[in-house]
Amino acid sequence: MKSKDPKLVVQTAPFLVQGLTTPQAMLDVIYVLIPITIASIWFFGISALLILLACIAGAVLTEWIFSSIRKSLWDGSAILTGLLLGLTLPPSLPLWMAFVGSIVGVGLGKMMWGGLGNNLFNPALLGRAFLLANFPIAMTTWATHSTGLFNVYPSTLAMPFMQSNVDAVTSATPLGLMKFQHQDSAFTDLLLGSTTGSFGETCGLLIILGGIYLILRRSIDWRIPAAILSTVVIFSGLLFLFDSARYPSPLFTVFSGGLLFGTFFMATDPVTSPLTPKGAWLFGIGIGLLVVLIRVFGGFPEGTMYAILLMNATVPLIERYTQPRAFGHGGSTK
């Protein structure tokens, strides 16, 4: 005789059910990116919106073509990947390059590994690395803020594989000015976004507020941003104390370039970052060290993208050696 209300229920792990689902986690990040997206459109005009839409279209189309389970389109991961990639691109980039970058990012960065949850590298950063390697001039041409909301940079509408000069006022980014001309930028400009750069890296205030929201929502692991930023502050601070005329201050290092954006939205990707607490600290410290090393001693002014991708490759090794000891195993024997 079977009991309808058994006193003992035997089941397999996990025993705790977490209310946060994959679509909800993706939507949390997308919601946080909306103010940053609006700010990029305000600073750079309608060209920003067109490039972001091209990236999202390329990501969604690629996942739809290569995915055998059409339901994966509705988890929001493809939209988020396209949006993240678009926010790392320069304002005057042609639309077709943005579209191709999303195809490569999703196709080679996620789908070829087996889809969401199986990829080793961050898809958005992989797409950006592909664009930087193949179109270095377009990816390092920084147009200044648009003079009108509905103005479009002519190079944005360039035909595929056709040359197009940037018919706009260009300027070096704060990192470029510091590295090659040893010229500092005002902190208020870095905080509020009154500088040249990629769409999502100019307004540091919105990025910090969004990162705090994600930490409070527990959508990201707080240890990774804490490890990255503290390492950058300590390492760059030591260099600044050694020679303040040659090396930038820790405040400038944190708020310039794509460090804040990469810290809160790229490095914290749960698929490509360690899940163990010790691993998260090691992962973040490695990124922070590489960012400062590449910026100061490398040939590029920026190093956030390369630092995160390099540390993505070490995640399996980090997790292997930072796994907590299973209960009842590994203890001392008498």
C-alpha positions as CSV (number, residue, x, y, z in Angstrom):
1,M,0.0,0.0,0.0
2,K,1.5,3.3,-1.1
3,S,1.3,6.5,1.0
4,K,0.1,9.6,-0.7
5,D,2.2,11.8,1.6
6,P,5.5,9.9,2.2
7,K,7.6,10.9,5.3
8,L,10.8,10.4,3.3
9,V,11.4,11.7,-0.2
10,V,14.5,10.4,-1.9
11,Q,15.8,12.4,-4.9
12,T,19.1,13.4,-6.6
13,A,20.8,16.7,-6.2
14,P,20.4,19.6,-6.5
15,F,18.1,19.9,-3.5
16,L,17.7,23.7,-3.5
17,V,15.7,25.2,-6.3
18,Q,16.9,28.7,-7.3
19,G,14.2,31.0,-8.7
20,L,16.6,32.7,-11.1
21,T,16.3,31.2,-14.6
22,T,18.5,31.7,-17.6
23,P,16.1,34.1,-19.4
24,Q,15.7,36.1,-16.2
25,A,19.5,36.4,-15.8
26,M,19.8,37.5,-19.4
27,L,17.0,40.1,-19.0
28,D,18.7,41.5,-15.9
29,V,21.8,42.3,-17.8
30,I,19.8,43.6,-20.8
31,Y,17.8,45.9,-18.5
32,V,21.0,47.3,-17.0
33,L,22.5,47.9,-20.5
34,I,19.5,50.0,-21.6
35,P,20.7,53.2,-19.8
36,I,24.2,52.7,-21.2
37,T,22.6,52.2,-24.7
38,I,20.6,55.4,-24.4
39,A,23.7,57.3,-23.3
40,S,25.6,56.0,-26.3
41,I,22.8,57.1,-28.7
42,W,22.8,60.5,-27.0
43,F,26.5,60.9,-27.3
44,F,27.1,59.4,-30.8
45,G,23.7,59.8,-32.5
46,I,21.6,57.4,-34.5
47,S,24.8,55.6,-35.8
48,A,25.0,54.0,-32.4
49,L,21.5,52.6,-32.7
50,L,22.1,51.3,-36.2
51,I,25.3,49.5,-35.2
52,L,23.7,47.9,-32.1
53,L,20.8,46.7,-34.2
54,A,23.2,45.2,-36.8
55,C,25.0,43.3,-34.1
56,I,21.8,42.0,-32.5
57,A,20.5,40.9,-35.9
58,G,23.7,39.1,-36.8
59,A,23.7,37.3,-33.4
60,V,20.1,36.2,-33.5
61,L,20.3,35.1,-37.1
62,T,23.4,33.0,-36.5
63,E,21.9,31.3,-33.5
64,W,18.7,30.6,-35.4
65,I,20.6,29.0,-38.3
66,F,22.9,26.8,-36.2
67,S,20.7,26.0,-33.3
68,S,18.7,22.7,-33.4
69,I,16.5,23.8,-30.6
70,R,14.7,27.0,-31.6
71,K,13.6,27.6,-28.0
72,S,17.2,28.7,-27.3
73,L,16.4,32.0,-29.2
74,W,14.0,33.0,-26.5
75,D,16.5,32.8,-23.6
76,G,17.9,36.2,-24.6
77,S,21.5,35.1,-24.9
78,A,21.8,35.9,-28.6
79,I,20.3,39.4,-28.0
80,L,22.6,40.0,-25.1
81,T,25.7,38.9,-27.0
82,G,24.9,41.2,-29.9
83,L,24.2,44.1,-27.6
84,L,27.5,43.6,-25.6
85,L,29.5,43.4,-28.8
86,G,27.9,46.5,-30.2
87,L,28.7,48.5,-27.1
88,T,32.4,47.6,-27.5
89,L,32.6,49.0,-31.1
90,P,33.7,52.5,-32.3
91,P,31.0,54.9,-33.5
92,S,32.1,55.1,-37.1
93,L,32.3,51.3,-37.8
94,P,30.4,50.2,-41.0
95,L,27.2,48.2,-40.3
96,W,28.4,45.2,-42.3
97,M,31.4,44.8,-40.1
98,A,29.3,44.9,-37.0
99,F,27.0,42.3,-38.6
100,V,29.9,40.0,-39.5
101,G,31.4,40.4,-36.0
102,S,28.3,39.1,-34.4
103,I,28.2,36.1,-36.8
104,V,31.7,35.2,-35.9
105,G,31.1,35.8,-32.2
106,V,28.0,33.6,-31.9
107,G,29.0,31.0,-34.6
108,L,32.7,30.4,-33.6
109,G,32.4,31.6,-30.0
110,K,29.3,29.7,-28.9
111,M,27.5,27.5,-31.3
112,M,30.6,25.5,-32.4
113,W,31.2,24.6,-28.8
114,G,27.7,23.2,-28.4
115,G,25.7,26.3,-27.6
116,L,25.0,28.2,-24.4
117,G,26.9,26.9,-21.4
118,N,29.6,25.0,-23.3
119,N,31.7,27.9,-24.8
120,L,35.2,28.5,-23.4
121,F,35.6,32.2,-24.6
122,N,33.2,35.1,-24.2
123,P,31.4,35.3,-27.6
124,A,31.1,39.1,-27.7
125,L,34.8,39.6,-27.0
126,L,35.7,36.9,-29.5
127,G,33.7,38.8,-32.2
128,R,35.5,42.0,-31.3
129,A,38.9,40.3,-31.4
130,F,38.0,39.0,-34.9
131,L,37.1,42.5,-36.1
132,L,40.2,44.1,-34.6
133,A,42.4,41.5,-36.2
134,N,40.8,41.9,-39.7
135,F,39.8,45.6,-39.7
136,P,42.3,47.3,-37.5
137,I,41.9,50.8,-39.0
138,A,38.1,50.8,-38.8
139,M,38.3,49.4,-35.2
140,T,40.8,52.1,-34.0
141,T,39.2,55.2,-35.7
142,W,37.5,57.1,-32.9
143,A,34.9,59.7,-34.0
144,T,34.0,62.4,-31.6
145,H,30.5,63.0,-30.2
146,S,27.9,63.5,-32.9
147,T,26.7,67.1,-33.5
148,G,23.1,65.9,-33.8
149,L,21.0,63.0,-32.6
150,F,19.9,62.0,-36.2
151,N,23.3,62.5,-37.8
152,V,24.8,59.4,-39.3
153,Y,28.6,58.9,-39.9
154,P,29.0,58.3,-43.6
155,S,31.3,55.3,-42.9
156,T,28.5,53.6,-41.0
157,L,26.6,53.1,-44.2
158,A,29.6,52.0,-46.3
159,M,29.1,49.1,-48.7
160,P,30.6,45.8,-47.8
161,F,34.3,45.4,-48.6
162,M,34.4,49.0,-50.0
163,Q,36.6,51.7,-48.6
164,S,35.0,54.7,-47.0
165,N,36.7,57.6,-45.3
166,V,35.4,58.7,-42.0
167,D,33.8,62.1,-42.7
168,A,33.8,63.2,-39.1
169,V,36.1,64.8,-36.5
170,T,38.2,62.1,-35.0
171,S,40.3,62.1,-31.8
172,A,42.4,59.8,-29.7
173,T,40.9,58.0,-26.8
174,P,42.0,58.9,-23.2
175,L,44.1,55.8,-23.1
176,G,45.8,56.7,-26.4
177,L,46.5,60.2,-25.2
178,M,48.0,58.9,-22.0
179,K,50.1,56.2,-23.6
180,F,51.5,58.1,-26.6
181,Q,51.4,61.7,-25.5
182,H,51.3,61.3,-21.6
183,Q,48.3,63.6,-21.6
184,D,45.8,63.1,-18.8
185,S,42.0,63.5,-19.1
186,A,39.6,65.1,-16.6
187,F,38.0,62.7,-14.2
188,T,34.6,64.3,-14.7
189,D,34.8,63.6,-18.5
190,L,35.6,59.9,-17.8
191,L,32.8,59.6,-15.3
192,L,30.1,61.3,-17.3
193,G,31.1,60.1,-20.8
194,S,32.5,63.3,-22.4
195,T,35.3,61.4,-24.1
196,T,35.9,59.4,-27.3
197,G,35.8,55.7,-27.3
198,S,33.5,52.7,-27.8
199,F,29.8,53.1,-27.2
200,G,29.7,51.4,-23.8
201,E,32.9,52.5,-22.3
202,T,32.6,56.3,-22.1
203,C,30.1,56.8,-19.2
204,G,31.7,55.3,-16.1
205,L,28.9,56.3,-13.8
206,L,26.2,54.3,-15.5
207,I,28.5,51.3,-15.7
208,I,29.2,51.3,-12.0
209,L,25.5,51.8,-11.1
210,G,24.6,48.9,-13.4
211,G,27.3,46.7,-11.9
212,I,26.1,47.4,-8.4
213,Y,22.6,46.5,-9.4
214,L,23.7,43.1,-10.9
215,I,25.7,42.4,-7.7
216,L,22.7,43.1,-5.5
217,R,20.5,40.9,-7.7
218,R,23.2,38.2,-7.5
219,S,23.3,38.0,-11.2
220,I,27.1,38.2,-11.1
221,D,29.7,37.1,-8.7
222,W,31.0,40.1,-6.7
223,R,34.4,38.5,-6.2
224,I,35.4,38.9,-9.8
225,P,34.9,42.7,-10.0
226,A,36.4,43.1,-6.6
227,A,39.5,41.1,-7.6
228,I,39.9,42.9,-10.9
229,L,39.5,46.5,-9.6
230,S,41.6,46.0,-6.5
231,T,44.4,44.4,-8.4
232,V,44.4,47.2,-11.0
233,V,44.4,49.9,-8.3
234,I,47.2,48.2,-6.3
235,F,49.4,47.4,-9.4
236,S,48.9,50.8,-11.2
237,G,49.3,52.6,-7.8
238,L,52.7,51.1,-7.3
239,L,53.8,52.1,-10.8
240,F,52.3,55.6,-10.3
241,L,54.3,56.0,-7.0
242,F,57.4,54.8,-8.8
243,D,57.1,57.4,-11.6
244,S,54.0,59.6,-11.7
245,A,55.2,61.4,-14.8
246,R,55.3,58.2,-16.9
247,Y,52.6,56.0,-15.5
248,P,48.9,56.9,-15.1
249,S,47.1,57.2,-11.7
250,P,45.0,54.3,-10.4
251,L,41.8,56.5,-10.8
252,F,42.6,57.1,-14.5
253,T,43.4,53.5,-15.0
254,V,40.1,52.3,-13.6
255,F,37.8,54.8,-15.4
256,S,39.5,54.9,-18.8
257,G,39.0,52.6,-21.6
258,G,36.8,49.5,-21.4
259,L,38.0,48.3,-18.0
260,L,34.8,49.0,-16.1
261,F,32.6,47.7,-18.9
262,G,34.6,44.5,-19.2
263,T,34.8,44.0,-15.5
264,F,31.1,44.1,-14.8
265,F,29.6,42.7,-18.1
266,M,32.3,40.5,-19.7
267,A,34.5,39.0,-17.1
268,T,31.5,38.0,-15.0
269,D,30.0,35.8,-17.6
270,P,29.0,32.7,-15.6
271,V,29.8,30.4,-18.5
272,T,33.4,31.6,-19.1
273,S,34.4,32.4,-15.5
274,P,35.2,30.1,-12.6
275,L,32.3,29.0,-10.3
276,T,34.4,28.4,-7.2
277,P,35.0,31.3,-4.8
278,K,38.8,30.8,-4.8
279,G,38.8,30.5,-8.6
280,A,36.9,33.8,-9.0
281,W,39.6,35.6,-7.0
282,L,42.4,34.0,-9.1
283,F,40.5,34.8,-12.3
284,G,40.0,38.4,-11.3
285,I,43.5,38.9,-10.1
286,G,44.9,37.5,-13.4
287,I,42.7,39.9,-15.4
288,G,43.8,42.9,-13.4
289,L,47.5,42.1,-13.7
290,L,47.2,41.5,-17.5
291,V,45.3,44.7,-18.1
292,V,48.0,46.8,-16.4
293,L,50.8,44.9,-18.1
294,I,49.3,45.2,-21.6
295,R,48.4,48.9,-21.1
296,V,51.7,50.0,-19.7
297,F,54.3,47.7,-21.4
298,G,52.4,46.4,-24.5
299,G,51.9,48.0,-27.9
300,F,48.2,48.6,-27.5
301,P,46.7,51.3,-25.3
302,E,43.9,49.0,-24.2
303,G,44.3,45.5,-22.8
304,T,40.9,44.5,-21.2
305,M,39.7,42.4,-24.1
306,Y,42.9,40.4,-24.4
307,A,43.2,40.0,-20.6
308,I,39.7,38.5,-20.3
309,L,40.1,36.2,-23.3
310,L,43.4,34.9,-22.0
311,M,42.0,34.2,-18.6
312,N,39.0,32.5,-20.2
313,A,41.4,29.9,-21.4
314,T,42.6,29.2,-17.9
315,V,39.2,28.7,-16.4
316,P,39.2,24.8,-16.7
317,L,42.6,24.7,-15.0
318,I,41.6,27.1,-12.3
319,E,38.4,25.2,-11.5
320,R,40.3,21.9,-11.4
321,Y,42.6,23.1,-8.6
322,T,40.1,25.2,-6.7
323,Q,37.3,22.6,-6.3
324,P,36.3,22.4,-2.6
325,R,37.0,19.1,-0.9
326,A,34.0,16.7,-1.0
327,F,32.5,16.1,2.4
328,G,34.0,13.0,4.0
329,H,37.0,12.7,1.6
330,G,40.5,14.0,1.6
331,G,40.9,14.4,5.4
332,S,43.7,13.2,7.5
333,T,43.9,9.6,8.5
334,K,45.2,8.2,11.7
